[in-house]
Amino acid sequence: MDGIYVPSFNRDFSILRKIDKRLKIIGSAHNIKEIMIKKKQKVDLIFISPIFKVKKKTEFLDIYKFNTLSKTAKKKVIALGGINKKNIKKIKMVNCSGYAGISYFNDKID
C-alpha cells in the first residue's frame, strides 16, 4: 500500500487538493480535537497514541480513553505508544484494527 502520513500537528485542509487520490492517507491524533481534524482531512486510518505510558510523556490514554477516542473516530484506528511485553495482552480489550510499537518489537529482537 502506498500512502502518506499526516502528523497530528498538521491541521492543513488544503492537503486534500495536493494528494494523488490513489494514495492512502494515514494521520495521527492524541485527543478528540485532533481526531476531528483528521476526519476533515479525510484520512483513511488514524494512529491514536499514546495508549500506554511512554518515556517521553507523563500522560497516556490507557484502555478506556483509547476506546472512547477510537469510537469517536469512526474510522480504522491503530493503537500506538508504550506497547511492550507486559501490556500486549491488553490490546485485545481495545477497539482497534491493529497496533504498532517500537519498544515491543525491539524487545523481541534482543
N, C-alpha and C positions, 0 to 999 in steps of 0.2 A: 504494500500500500504506500503510495506517495502522498505526502501532505506537508503541512506547515504547522508550527507551534506558535500560539499566541499567548504570551505570558500574562499573568493576572494584572500587571501594571499597564498593559496595553489596553487603552479604552477607545481606540480609534475605530470609528464605524466606517470610514472610507476604505478600510482594508478590504471590504467585500467587493469593491469595484476593481481591485488590483489583483485578485487571485484567480487563477485558472480554475474553472468550475469542476474540473476532474480531480482536483486535489482535495484531500480530506483536511479539515481544519480541526486542530486539537488545541484546546485552551486550558488554562489553569485558574483555579479560584480557591479562596480561603473563607469566604463568607457569602451571605445571601446577595449582597450588593454586587459583588464580583460575578456571581453566577448569573444574575440578571443581565449584566453587561455581556457576558459570553453568549447568552441566548440571543441577544440583539445582534451580536456579531455572527450569528448563525453557525456556531461551531458544531461539529459533528459529535465530539466527545469532550468530556471535561475531566481533568485531573483535579481531585479535591484533596487538599492537604493542609497541614499535616494531620493524619489520623491519629498517630501516636506521638509520644514525646520524642523530640529530636534535639541534638546537642545545640543547634543554632538558635532555638526559640524556647521561651518559657511556656508558651501557650500551645495547646493542641486540642483537637476536636473530640477524640475518643468515639466510641461506637454510636451513642445516642445522637450527638450533634451531627456526626457524619451522616447518619441515616436521614436526619431531618433535611440536611442540605441536599443529599442525593435525590430525595423525593421532590424537593423544590426544583431541581434541575430539569426533571422530566426528559432527560437525555441519558445516553450511556455515560457512566462515570467510572473512573479508575481511582482506587484508593492509593494514596501516596504519602510517604513520610513516616519514619520510625518503625517500619515493619522489620521484625527480627525473629529469631528462633523462639523467643519467649511469648510473643503475642501473635504469631502467624495463625494460630487456631481461631483467634477472634475474628479473622477475616470472614469466616463462614457466617457470622452474625451480621454482616454488613451488606447493605443493598448496593452492590457494585457489579460491574461487568468484568472486572479484573483488578489486579494490584501490581504495583511496581515498588521496588525497594532496593536501593544500593546496598545498605547495610546487610540486609538479609542475604543477598547474593554474594557479597564479599565474605560473609561468614562461611558460606558453603564452599568457597574456593580455598580458604585457609586450611 
